[in-house]
Every structure is written in structure tokens, then in C-alpha cells.
Amino acid sequence: MLDLSQYGLRAGDSRRVDIPLDPEPVVLGGQTYLPEPASVVARLDLQATPDGLYMRLRFACEIVGPCVRCLDPARVAVAIDATEYHEPGAVADGDEEAVSDYLDDLRLDVERWARDALVLAVPATVLCRPDCLGLCPVCGANLNDDPGHSHEQEQFDERWAALRALRDDGGDSSG
């Protein structure tokens, strides 16, 4: 927790603070992705307004974990640039969007804010490379190692038989 009262900000004042952080691992789809480096320095910009406080948090790291297509190691650069605005009187006015969930009585939970911002910044698909071919659906071979990989006989998963029948009929179910 960072006590913002130590900066004595008044309307129009601004302050830049460098904060050491140890970002937590991110779990996506049951897989754990580790931030590297394990420790980063985040830049926090604070700007007091007549009614509240504008905050901006920035840092960069890489996320390291398994590729979602082939399970080989993947490394993705992530840049965090998150903003929050907090207006203390907004709750009484019914404007909950002008209240930051990370600020309570001038104590800013930078760690929680950084974790949430990191999770939102990680791409939905973490790949070892943009053109990753993934794994063979029949035998599980890594197609990146053998792009010409094939099987002598085409094998079908019978669970998809109804969809294959629709495709083979041209999708015309009128009869």
C-alpha cells in the first residue's frame, strides 16, 4: 500500500513516483505464465484535480509460459499503461465509476492494480511465434517441427460426424 497523503497534492499538483513491483504470475486457461523480470520498476503519475485524483501506472515485462497451440515455451512482451480516476465525493453522488477500487482513504493498492492491469494486458492467445502451426490433432506431433506432417489414412473423430454430414450435404436441410 502506498500512502498518497505523504505527497500533499493539491489541485493542479502532479508527482511522478517510481515504485518497485514484483508482478504475480498470471493463470490463463489453467496455464501459469510468469512475468520476467521478476521485479520491475513501475512509474506512477499522480495529478490532483479540483475534485479528485488522476493516476497513471506504467511498466513493461514479458510473460513466459507454454504456447497455447504447441505447448513449446512462449515469451510475449507486455506493456502496461493503466489509468484510474478517483473522486472522493462521487459515491455520495451515485457516480461509482469516478471512484477507484484501488484507492481507499489515500492508500493506493499498487500491487493489486498492477496485477489486474497485467492480466488485462496479456494477449488472449500466447504463442511461441505468430505462425505457430500447433499440434497434429491425430497424433500430437508438433507441426512446427514437421510442417509436411501427414497420416497415410485420414482419421476422423466420430464425435464430429453430425457436423461432417451437414458439410457433405452442403448444409441444405430443406429436404
N, C-alpha and C positions, 0 to 999 in steps of 0.2 A: 504494500500500500504506500502510495506517495502522498504525503500531506501537502496539498497545494496552498495551504494558508501561509506556509513559510515564504512564499513569493510576494505576498501582499499586493496582488494585482488589483488595479482599479481600472475603470472603463478607459479603454484606449491603450492600456499597457499590454506588452507582449513579452514573452520569455521563451527561450529555447533551452531545453534540458536534454542532455544525453543520459540514457538510462541503460545499464547493463541488464540483459534478459537472458534467461535460459528457456527457450521455447520448448513446450511439451511435444512429445510425439503425437502424430495425427493418425487416427484409425479410420480407414475408409474401406468399406466392403469387407471388413474382417481382417484387413491387412494393415500392418503398422508401418508408418513412414516416419523416419527420423529427420529432424531438422539438422542441417550442417551449415556452419559450425554449431557446436552445442551451445555456445554462448555468442550473443550478438549485442551490439550497442544500438539501441533504438533512439531515434530522435523524436522528442515530444515538443511540439509547438503549442504554446498557450497564448490565447488572446482574449482579454477581458472586453466584454461589450457592456453597454449601459444596463442590460437586463440579465446577462449571463456570461458564459464562458465557452469559447470555441476551442476545441482541442484537435490536434492532428498528430497521429502516430505513424512513423515510417521506419522500416527496417527491411533488410533483404537476407535471404538464406536459400539453401537448396533443400529439397525434400528427397530423401533417399529411401527406396524400398523396391518391392517387386513390380515389374511391368504388368499391367492388367491383362495383356494379351499373351505374353510368352513366359512370364514369371522370372525372366532374367533381371538382374539389377537395373534399376532406373534411377535417374538423377534429373530433377526438374528445378530450374531456378524460379523462385517466388519472390515477388516484390510486394511488400505491404505498404499501403498508403490509406489509412483509415481515419475518418473524421467523426467527431461527436460534438454535439452542442448541448449545453446544459443551462436551463433557465430555471432557477430555484422556485419561482412563483408559478410556474406552468402547471403543476399538479393541481393547485388550488383552482386554477382557471379551467381545468379539464383538458389541457393540452399535454398528453403524456408523451407525445413524440418530441417535445422540446426538453425532455428530461433524459439524461444519460443513465443507463443501467450500471455504468462503471464508476460513477461518482456518487459518494454518499458523505454529506457533511464535510466537503472539501478534502475527502480522502479518495484518491483515484486508484482503482484496482487495475494497474497497468498490466500485470501478468494475465489476468482473465481477459482483458481487452485484446492483448497481443495473441492469446490462444484463439479467441473467436475470429479475429481478423485473419490469422494464418489458415484456419480451417476453411474460411470463405475464399481465400486466395488460391488454394491448391486446386489445380485443374481436376475436373471430374474424371478424366482419363489420364492416368500416369503411365507414360510409355517410355520404353528404353530408347526408342528413336521414332520419329514421326511416321515412317513407313513400315513399322513392325508388322510382320505377317502373322504372328501368333503361333498357336499350336495346331497340329493336324487334329481335326475332330474325330478321326478314326483311331489313330494310334498314339497321339500325343506328342509326336515328334515336333521339334522346334523348326518351323518353316523358314526362319531366318538363316538357319544353318544349311538348309537344302531347299531353295525356292522351287525347284523342279519336282519336289516330292509328290509321289502319287502311289496309288494302290492298283494292283492288277485288276481287281474287281471293285466296282463302285459299291460301297456298302451304305445302306440306309438304316436309319434309326426308325423302327416301326412306330414309335410314338408320334411321328410326323406324317404318317400315312394318309390321314384325312386331309391335311393341307396339300400334300403332293397330289392327291386325287383331284382336288379343286383346281390346282395349277394345270394338270394334264387335261382336264375338261375345259380349260380356257376360262374357268371362273363363271361359266354360264350355268346357272341353276334353274333356268326357266323351263327346262324340260324336254 
